[in-house]
């Protein structure tokens, strides 16, 4: 059963490289802000950004800590 007071966070920082070759994204995720544990991922794929956020939300809903894939 999920903890009622647990709060998670996902921060997606997105930018365009100077050569305009597409986006870059840095995703920082923490399944419980009461701890200092977090995972950082970097990608240049919009689909991967969406997938990372979706997986985070699914894990959070199941009350499973975030770990590297």
LOTI-962858 format. One record per residue: x, y, z negated of N, C-alpha, C in turn; residue in three letters; residue number from 1. Coordinates in nm, 4 decimals. Each point is the difference from the previous one (the first is absolute). Example, Ala and Ser with C-alpha at 12.3 -4.5 7.8 and 13.67 -1.06 7.14 Angstrom:
REM residues 2
{nxx->1.3190&nyy->-0.5690&nzz->-0.7800&caxx->-0.0890&cayy->0.1190&cazz->0.0000&cxx->0.0900&cyy->0.1200&czz->0.0000&resn->ALA&resi->1};
{nxx->-0.0350&nyy->0.1050&nzz->0.0720&caxx->0.0820&cayy->0.1190&cazz->-0.0060&cxx->-0.0770&cyy->0.1090&czz->-0.0730&resn->SER&resi->2};
***
This chain:
REM residues 69
{nxx->0.0845&nyy->-0.1177&nzz->0.0000&caxx->-0.0845&cayy->0.1177&cazz->0.0000&cxx->0.0890&cyy->0.1239&czz->0.0000&resn->UNK&resi->1};
{nxx->-0.0241&nyy->0.0971&nzz->0.0874&caxx->0.0830&cayy->0.1199&cazz->0.0064&cxx->-0.0081&cyy->0.0823&czz->-0.1290&resn->UNK&resi->2};
{nxx->0.1083&nyy->0.0673&nzz->-0.0330&caxx->0.0038&cayy->0.0881&cazz->-0.1161&cxx->-0.0751&cyy->0.1277&czz->0.0337&resn->UNK&resi->3};
{nxx->-0.0915&nyy->0.0407&nzz->-0.0861&caxx->-0.0829&cayy->0.1179&cazz->0.0260&cxx->0.0822&cyy->0.1285&czz->0.0047&resn->UNK&resi->4};
{nxx->0.1069&nyy->0.0085&nzz->-0.0784&caxx->0.0770&cayy->0.1238&cazz->-0.0087&cxx->0.1226&cyy->0.0050&czz->0.0912&resn->UNK&resi->5};
{nxx->0.0255&nyy->-0.1045&nzz->0.0744&caxx->0.1188&cayy->-0.0016&cazz->0.0866&cxx->-0.0228&cyy->0.0923&czz->0.1198&resn->UNK&resi->6};
{nxx->0.1017&nyy->0.0773&nzz->0.0337&caxx->-0.0070&cayy->0.0891&cazz->0.1152&cxx->0.1174&cyy->-0.0289&czz->0.0917&resn->UNK&resi->7};
{nxx->-0.0285&nyy->-0.0202&nzz->0.1264&caxx->0.1037&cayy->-0.0209&cazz->0.1002&cxx->0.0069&cyy->0.1201&czz->0.0919&resn->UNK&resi->8};
{nxx->0.1095&nyy->0.0072&nzz->0.0745&caxx->0.0176&cayy->0.1121&cazz->0.0919&cxx->0.0771&cyy->-0.0461&czz->0.1232&resn->UNK&resi->9};
{nxx->-0.0393&nyy->0.0552&nzz->0.1143&caxx->0.0746&cayy->-0.0183&cazz->0.1247&cxx->0.0224&cyy->0.1393&czz->0.0575&resn->UNK&resi->10};
{nxx->0.1254&nyy->0.0305&nzz->0.0306&caxx->0.0338&cayy->0.1273&cazz->0.0630&cxx->0.0569&cyy->-0.0315&czz->0.1371&resn->UNK&resi->11};
{nxx->-0.0597&nyy->0.0599&nzz->0.1017&caxx->0.0484&cayy->-0.0175&cazz->0.1370&cxx->0.0549&cyy->0.1345&czz->0.0461&resn->UNK&resi->12};
{nxx->0.1305&nyy->0.0042&nzz->0.0237&caxx->0.0640&cayy->0.1205&cazz->0.0547&cxx->0.0264&cyy->-0.0279&czz->0.1473&resn->UNK&resi->13};
{nxx->-0.0506&nyy->0.0874&nzz->0.0865&caxx->0.0109&cayy->-0.0224&cazz->0.1444&cxx->0.0640&cyy->0.1227&czz->0.0641&resn->UNK&resi->14};
{nxx->0.0880&nyy->-0.0248&nzz->0.0974&caxx->0.0624&cayy->0.1086&cazz->0.0735&cxx->0.0277&cyy->-0.0457&czz->0.1427&resn->UNK&resi->15};
{nxx->0.0284&nyy->0.0973&nzz->0.0860&caxx->0.0366&cayy->-0.0280&cazz->0.1382&cxx->0.1473&cyy->0.0334&czz->0.0147&resn->UNK&resi->16};
{nxx->0.0740&nyy->-0.0926&nzz->0.0577&caxx->0.1428&cayy->0.0224&cazz->0.0227&cxx->0.0206&cyy->0.1117&czz->0.1021&resn->UNK&resi->17};
{nxx->0.1157&nyy->0.0625&nzz->-0.0031&caxx->0.0299&cayy->0.1124&cazz->0.0884&cxx->-0.0126&cyy->-0.0362&czz->0.1475&resn->UNK&resi->18};
{nxx->0.0301&nyy->-0.1248&nzz->0.0343&caxx->-0.0085&cayy->-0.0409&cazz->0.1405&cxx->-0.1429&cyy->-0.0388&czz->0.0399&resn->UNK&resi->19};
{nxx->-0.0960&nyy->0.0162&nzz->-0.0927&caxx->-0.1420&cayy->-0.0282&cazz->0.0247&cxx->-0.0230&cyy->-0.1430&czz->0.0491&resn->UNK&resi->20};
{nxx->0.0795&nyy->-0.0932&nzz->-0.0513&caxx->-0.0129&cayy->-0.1394&cazz->0.0426&cxx->-0.1106&cyy->-0.0733&czz->-0.0747&resn->UNK&resi->21};
{nxx->-0.0751&nyy->0.0694&nzz->-0.0798&caxx->-0.1078&cayy->-0.0625&cazz->-0.0767&cxx->0.0102&cyy->0.0370&czz->-0.1464&resn->UNK&resi->22};
{nxx->-0.0850&nyy->-0.0599&nzz->-0.0780&caxx->-0.0012&cayy->0.0324&cazz->-0.1422&cxx->0.0996&cyy->-0.0854&czz->-0.0778&resn->UNK&resi->23};
{nxx->0.0315&nyy->0.0484&nzz->-0.1168&caxx->0.0711&cayy->-0.0762&cazz->-0.1011&cxx->-0.0846&cyy->0.0129&czz->-0.1252&resn->UNK&resi->24};
{nxx->-0.0018&nyy->-0.1033&nzz->-0.0811&caxx->-0.0789&cayy->0.0045&cazz->-0.1222&cxx->0.0772&cyy->-0.0662&czz->-0.1135&resn->UNK&resi->25};
{nxx->-0.0122&nyy->0.0590&nzz->-0.1163&caxx->0.0573&cayy->-0.0559&cazz->-0.1228&cxx->-0.1173&cyy->-0.0213&czz->-0.0941&resn->UNK&resi->26};
{nxx->-0.0225&nyy->-0.1245&nzz->-0.0390&caxx->-0.1128&cayy->-0.0344&cazz->-0.0851&cxx->0.0546&cyy->-0.0413&czz->-0.1361&resn->UNK&resi->27};
{nxx->-0.0419&nyy->0.0703&nzz->-0.1039&caxx->0.0378&cayy->-0.0326&cazz->-0.1362&cxx->-0.1251&cyy->-0.0490&czz->-0.0704&resn->UNK&resi->28};
{nxx->0.0089&nyy->-0.1171&nzz->-0.0617&caxx->-0.1175&cayy->-0.0572&cazz->-0.0656&cxx->0.0332&cyy->-0.0471&czz->-0.1405&resn->UNK&resi->29};
{nxx->-0.0936&nyy->0.0231&nzz->-0.0911&caxx->0.0114&cayy->-0.0454&cazz->-0.1383&cxx->-0.1354&cyy->-0.0543&czz->-0.0420&resn->UNK&resi->30};
{nxx->-0.0019&nyy->-0.1230&nzz->-0.0477&caxx->-0.1273&cayy->-0.0607&cazz->-0.0382&cxx->-0.0457&cyy->0.0415&czz->-0.1392&resn->UNK&resi->31};
{nxx->0.0890&nyy->0.0666&nzz->-0.0763&caxx->-0.0371&cayy->0.0489&cazz->-0.1332&cxx->0.0906&cyy->0.1183&czz->-0.0323&resn->UNK&resi->32};
{nxx->-0.0569&nyy->0.1199&nzz->-0.0034&caxx->0.0832&cayy->0.1186&cazz->-0.0226&cxx->0.0522&cyy->0.0085&czz->-0.1427&resn->UNK&resi->33};
{nxx->-0.0475&nyy->-0.0874&nzz->-0.0883&caxx->0.0510&cayy->-0.0028&cazz->-0.1369&cxx->0.1410&cyy->-0.0596&czz->-0.0057&resn->UNK&resi->34};
{nxx->0.0414&nyy->-0.0656&nzz->0.1079&caxx->0.1356&cayy->-0.0552&cazz->0.0079&cxx->0.0806&cyy->0.0808&czz->0.1003&resn->UNK&resi->35};
{nxx->0.1300&nyy->-0.0193&nzz->0.0023&caxx->0.0857&cayy->0.0705&cazz->0.0952&cxx->0.0264&cyy->-0.0843&czz->0.1246&resn->UNK&resi->36};
{nxx->-0.0622&nyy->-0.1169&nzz->0.0068&caxx->0.0225&cayy->-0.0900&cazz->0.1126&cxx->-0.0746&cyy->0.0485&czz->0.1237&resn->UNK&resi->37};
{nxx->0.0712&nyy->0.0004&nzz->0.1128&caxx->-0.0623&cayy->0.0382&cazz->0.1261&cxx->0.0751&cyy->-0.0669&czz->0.1151&resn->UNK&resi->38};
{nxx->-0.0655&nyy->-0.0020&nzz->0.1146&caxx->0.0577&cayy->-0.0580&cazz->0.1207&cxx->-0.0011&cyy->0.1095&czz->0.1066&resn->UNK&resi->39};
{nxx->0.1095&nyy->0.0102&nzz->0.0744&caxx->0.0093&cayy->0.0973&cazz->0.1085&cxx->0.0191&cyy->-0.0760&czz->0.1302&resn->UNK&resi->40};
{nxx->-0.0791&nyy->0.0372&nzz->0.0999&caxx->0.0112&cayy->-0.0615&cazz->0.1327&cxx->0.0111&cyy->0.1124&czz->0.1033&resn->UNK&resi->41};
{nxx->0.0695&nyy->-0.0288&nzz->0.1090&caxx->0.0161&cayy->0.0970&cazz->0.1087&cxx->-0.0387&cyy->-0.0689&czz->0.1298&resn->UNK&resi->42};
{nxx->-0.0734&nyy->0.0714&nzz->0.0842&caxx->-0.0417&cayy->-0.0569&cazz->0.1280&cxx->-0.0184&cyy->0.1111&czz->0.1026&resn->UNK&resi->43};
{nxx->-0.0064&nyy->-0.0395&nzz->0.1251&caxx->-0.0318&cayy->0.0937&cazz->0.1082&cxx->-0.1258&cyy->-0.0463&czz->0.0735&resn->UNK&resi->44};
{nxx->-0.0741&nyy->-0.0892&nzz->-0.0629&caxx->-0.1193&cayy->-0.0574&cazz->0.0612&cxx->-0.1260&cyy->0.0443&czz->-0.0747&resn->UNK&resi->45};
{nxx->-0.0918&nyy->0.0627&nzz->0.0703&caxx->-0.1268&cayy->0.0387&cazz->-0.0609&cxx->-0.0730&cyy->-0.1237&czz->-0.0515&resn->UNK&resi->46};
{nxx->-0.0007&nyy->-0.1051&nzz->0.0790&caxx->-0.0668&cayy->-0.1236&cazz->-0.0422&cxx->0.0603&cyy->-0.0552&czz->-0.1284&resn->UNK&resi->47};
{nxx->0.1314&nyy->0.0088&nzz->-0.0147&caxx->0.0644&cayy->-0.0513&cazz->-0.1211&cxx->-0.0349&cyy->0.0857&czz->-0.1213&resn->UNK&resi->48};
{nxx->-0.0096&nyy->0.1312&nzz->0.0182&caxx->-0.0421&cayy->0.0872&cazz->-0.1099&cxx->-0.1381&cyy->-0.0423&czz->-0.0489&resn->UNK&resi->49};
{nxx->-0.0912&nyy->-0.0187&nzz->0.0931&caxx->-0.1366&cayy->-0.0404&cazz->-0.0342&cxx->0.0011&cyy->-0.1357&czz->-0.0711&resn->UNK&resi->50};
{nxx->0.0793&nyy->-0.0940&nzz->0.0503&caxx->0.0085&cayy->-0.1335&cazz->-0.0596&cxx->0.0566&cyy->0.0055&czz->-0.1421&resn->UNK&resi->51};
{nxx->0.1029&nyy->0.0800&nzz->-0.0220&caxx->0.0607&cayy->0.0127&cazz->-0.1329&cxx->-0.1014&cyy->0.0549&czz->-0.0996&resn->UNK&resi->52};
{nxx->-0.0733&nyy->0.1032&nzz->0.0396&caxx->-0.1005&cayy->0.0580&cazz->-0.0891&cxx->-0.1121&cyy->-0.1010&czz->-0.0264&resn->UNK&resi->53};
{nxx->-0.0432&nyy->-0.0711&nzz->0.1032&caxx->-0.1060&cayy->-0.1008&cazz->-0.0168&cxx->0.0437&cyy->-0.1089&czz->-0.0970&resn->UNK&resi->54};
{nxx->0.1219&nyy->-0.0497&nzz->0.0166&caxx->0.0512&cayy->-0.1042&cazz->-0.0895&cxx->0.0120&cyy->0.0504&czz->-0.1439&resn->UNK&resi->55};
{nxx->0.0431&nyy->0.1238&nzz->-0.0160&caxx->0.0081&cayy->0.0580&cazz->-0.1339&cxx->-0.1376&cyy->-0.0003&czz->-0.0660&resn->UNK&resi->56};
{nxx->-0.1003&nyy->0.0467&nzz->0.0723&caxx->-0.1349&cayy->0.0064&cazz->-0.0561&cxx->-0.0539&cyy->-0.1387&czz->-0.0336&resn->UNK&resi->57};
{nxx->0.0271&nyy->-0.0967&nzz->0.0853&caxx->-0.0443&cayy->-0.1375&cazz->-0.0283&cxx->0.0680&cyy->-0.0548&czz->-0.1246&resn->UNK&resi->58};
{nxx->0.1335&nyy->0.0212&nzz->-0.0123&caxx->0.0730&cayy->-0.0460&cazz->-0.1188&cxx->-0.0506&cyy->0.0702&czz->-0.1253&resn->UNK&resi->59};
{nxx->-0.0214&nyy->0.1295&nzz->0.0106&caxx->-0.0471&cayy->0.0777&cazz->-0.1149&cxx->-0.1364&cyy->-0.0510&czz->-0.0458&resn->UNK&resi->60};
{nxx->-0.0876&nyy->-0.0285&nzz->0.0935&caxx->-0.1338&cayy->-0.0499&cazz->-0.0329&cxx->0.0071&cyy->-0.1367&czz->-0.0685&resn->UNK&resi->61};
{nxx->0.1006&nyy->-0.0784&nzz->0.0340&caxx->0.0182&cayy->-0.1323&cazz->-0.0614&cxx->0.0834&cyy->0.0059&czz->-0.1259&resn->UNK&resi->62};
{nxx->0.0521&nyy->0.1198&nzz->-0.0355&caxx->0.0804&cayy->0.0179&cazz->-0.1198&cxx->0.1328&cyy->-0.0750&czz->0.0091&resn->UNK&resi->63};
{nxx->0.0619&nyy->0.0044&nzz->0.1163&caxx->0.1291&cayy->-0.0639&cazz->0.0226&cxx->0.1051&cyy->0.1100&czz->0.0166&resn->UNK&resi->64};
{nxx->0.1110&nyy->-0.0058&nzz->-0.0734&caxx->0.1034&cayy->0.1021&cazz->0.0132&cxx->0.0587&cyy->0.0063&czz->0.1415&resn->UNK&resi->65};
{nxx->0.0420&nyy->0.1166&nzz->0.0413&caxx->0.0621&cayy->0.0196&cazz->0.1305&cxx->0.1402&cyy->-0.0580&czz->-0.0029&resn->UNK&resi->66};
{nxx->0.0369&nyy->-0.0781&nzz->0.1018&caxx->0.1354&cayy->-0.0518&cazz->0.0154&cxx->0.0390&cyy->0.0161&czz->0.1457&resn->UNK&resi->67};
{nxx->0.1262&nyy->-0.0108&nzz->0.0284&caxx->0.0445&cayy->0.0057&cazz->0.1399&cxx->-0.0582&cyy->-0.1159&czz->0.0771&resn->UNK&resi->68};
{nxx->-0.0314&nyy->0.0260&nzz->0.1264&caxx->-0.0513&cayy->-0.1075&cazz->0.0850&cxx->0.1125&cyy->-0.0865&czz->0.0451&resn->UNK&resi->69};
***
